[in-house]
């Protein structure tokens, strides 16, 4: 689904990630760990072509990102839902319209019943007409997840999705991500929360990737 081959990326002060080679197969569940500033967000952005490698090759759904047209990039991104740590919404629009925004941008109309079911799945049925500023942190993250999956993507990338949440809400969000994986979605979560990883590994066959010495390594079984 996504393959890195000898990928290097940096921002001017030398490489942040160097000689990274790995594959994220369909239906897999991965965590990405590493200290702050190690390159977790950079790795995720390389996965959905927000960034391009300065060396090596990234393939998304079998396509080399360096050879993808603008239309091909747009099509690939529809297959990848992204949940950012600092999820942004349009404050003047109701929550339901914010969740449906990816469809609107793509020139498609949300099915009202499917949108209703999606909001119920993330536990936000009673907030469809609410404005984003009135939502709690946990509600915003669940709304961000709903927005990320409304296009029925094949893969979901989440960047520190529980970083600002308490433990109960973190577990609730994790449960939704595990459910998506059981539906066949590929999941990649960047996090520094070892308790979250241990909890997930008791529920799903999750693998752990660790950024160390500017490369991405498969972590051992003990965390």
C-alpha positions in Angstrom: 0.0 0.0 0.0 2.8 2.4 1.0 6.4 1.6 0.4 9.6 3.5 1.3 12.8 2.6 -0.4 16.0 4.2 0.9 14.1 7.4 1.6 15.8 10.5 3.0 14.2 13.8 4.0 15.5 16.9 5.8 14.9 20.6 6.2 18.2 22.2 5.6 20.2 21.3 8.7 21.0 17.7 7.5 18.6 14.8 7.1 15.8 14.3 9.6 15.1 10.8 8.2 17.8 8.9 6.3 17.7 5.7 4.3 14.3 4.6 5.4 13.0 1.3 3.8 9.8 -0.3 4.9 6.3 -1.3 3.7 2.9 -0.7 5.2 0.7 -3.5 3.8 -3.0 -3.4 3.3 -5.0 -4.0 6.5 -2.0 -3.5 8.8 -2.1 -1.6 12.1 1.1 0.3 13.0 2.2 2.8 15.6 5.1 5.2 15.0 7.0 6.3 18.0 10.1 8.5 18.7 11.0 11.5 20.7 9.6 15.0 19.9 11.2 16.4 16.8 12.4 13.0 15.6 10.4 13.1 12.4 7.1 11.4 13.1 5.0 14.1 11.4 7.4 14.2 8.5 7.1 10.5 8.0 3.3 10.8 7.9 3.5 13.7 5.4 5.7 11.6 3.1 3.0 8.9 3.3 0.3 11.2 1.7 2.7 13.3 -0.5 2.5 16.5 1.5 6.3 16.2 1.4 8.5 14.6 -1.2 11.7 12.6 -0.4 14.9 14.3 -1.3 16.4 10.9 -2.0 14.9 7.4 -2.5 11.4 6.4 -3.5 8.0 6.5 -1.9 5.2 4.5 -3.5 1.6 5.1 -2.7 -0.8 2.4 -4.0 1.9 1.2 -6.3 2.7 4.7 -7.8 6.0 6.5 -7.4 5.1 9.8 -5.9 7.7 11.6 -8.0 5.8 10.6 -11.2 2.3 11.3 -10.0 0.2 13.9 -11.8 -1.9 16.4 -9.8 -5.0 14.4 -10.6 -3.3 11.2 -9.4 -2.3 12.8 -6.2 -5.9 13.9 -5.6 -7.2 10.4 -6.2 -4.6 8.9 -3.9 -5.4 11.3 -1.1 -9.1 10.3 -1.3 -7.9 6.9 -0.3 -6.0 8.2 2.8 -7.8 9.8 5.7 -5.6 12.1 7.9 -6.3 13.1 11.5 -4.1 15.9 12.6 -3.2 16.6 16.3 -4.3 20.2 15.9 -7.5 19.5 14.1 -8.8 22.6 12.3 -12.5 23.3 11.5 -14.4 26.1 9.9 -15.9 27.7 13.0 -18.8 29.3 11.1 -20.1 25.9 9.8 -22.0 23.3 11.8 -20.2 20.2 12.7 -22.1 18.1 10.2 -21.0 20.4 7.4 -17.4 20.3 8.6 -17.3 16.5 8.6 -18.8 16.5 5.1 -16.2 19.0 3.8 -13.9 16.5 2.0 -16.9 15.4 -0.1 -17.9 19.0 -0.8 -14.3 19.9 -1.9 -14.4 16.8 -4.2 -17.6 18.0 -5.8 -19.7 15.3 -4.1 -22.8 15.5 -1.9 -23.0 13.8 1.4 -25.7 11.2 1.8 -27.7 12.5 4.8 -28.4 9.1 6.3 -24.7 8.0 5.9 -23.6 11.2 7.5 -26.0 10.7 10.4 -24.7 7.1 10.8 -21.1 8.4 10.8 -21.8 11.0 13.5 -23.5 8.3 15.6 -20.5 6.0 15.2 -18.2 8.6 16.7 -20.7 9.4 19.4 -21.6 12.9 18.1 -25.3 12.5 17.1 -26.4 15.3 19.3 -23.8 17.7 18.0 -24.6 17.8 14.2 -25.6 21.4 14.3 -23.1 22.5 16.9 -20.3 25.0 16.0 -16.8 23.7 16.5 -15.8 26.2 19.2 -18.4 24.7 21.5 -16.9 21.2 21.3 -14.5 19.6 23.8 -11.1 18.4 22.9 -12.3 14.8 22.7 -15.4 15.7 20.6 -13.1 17.6 18.2 -10.8 14.6 17.8 -13.7 12.3 17.1 -15.1 14.8 14.6 -11.7 14.9 13.0 -11.8 11.1 12.7 -15.3 11.2 11.2 -14.1 13.8 8.6 -11.1 11.7 7.8 -13.2 8.6 7.0 -16.2 10.1 5.3 -14.6 9.4 1.9 -14.3 5.7 2.8 -10.5 5.7 2.6 -8.4 2.6 2.5 -5.9 4.0 5.1 -6.1 6.3 8.1 -3.1 8.3 9.3 -3.4 9.9 12.8 -0.7 12.3 14.1 -0.7 12.2 18.0 -4.6 11.9 18.0 -4.7 11.5 21.8 -2.0 14.0 22.7 -4.4 16.4 24.3 -7.0 13.9 25.7 -7.5 12.2 29.0 -7.1 8.5 29.3 -10.8 7.6 29.0 -11.2 9.7 25.8 -7.9 8.3 24.4 -9.3 4.7 24.8 -12.5 5.7 23.2 -10.7 7.1 20.2 -8.5 4.0 20.0 -11.6 1.8 20.0 -12.8 3.6 16.9 -9.5 3.1 15.2 -9.4 -0.6 16.1 -12.9 -0.9 14.7 -11.7 0.6 11.4 -8.8 -1.8 11.2 -11.1 -4.7 11.7 -13.1 -3.4 8.8 -10.0 -3.8 6.7 -8.5 -0.3 6.9 -4.8 0.2 7.2 -4.0 2.3 10.3 -0.9 4.3 11.2 -0.8 6.2 14.5 2.1 8.5 15.4 2.3 8.7 19.2 4.6 8.8 22.2 2.0 7.2 24.5 3.3 3.8 25.4 0.2 3.0 27.5 -2.0 3.5 24.4 0.3 1.2 22.4 0.1 -1.5 25.0 -3.7 -1.3 25.2 -4.0 -1.5 21.4 -1.7 -4.6 21.2 -4.1 -6.4 23.6 -6.9 -5.8 21.0 -5.3 -6.0 17.6 -2.2 -7.3 15.9 -0.4 -3.9 16.0 3.2 -3.5 15.0 5.4 -0.7 16.3 7.8 1.4 14.3 10.4 3.5 16.2 12.4 6.4 14.8 16.0 6.1 16.0 19.2 7.5 14.6 17.3 9.1 11.7 15.8 5.9 10.5 12.6 4.0 11.1 13.0 0.5 12.7 10.7 -2.2 13.7 10.5 -2.2 17.5 10.8 -5.4 19.6 8.0 -7.1 21.3 8.8 -5.5 24.7 7.6 -1.9 25.2 
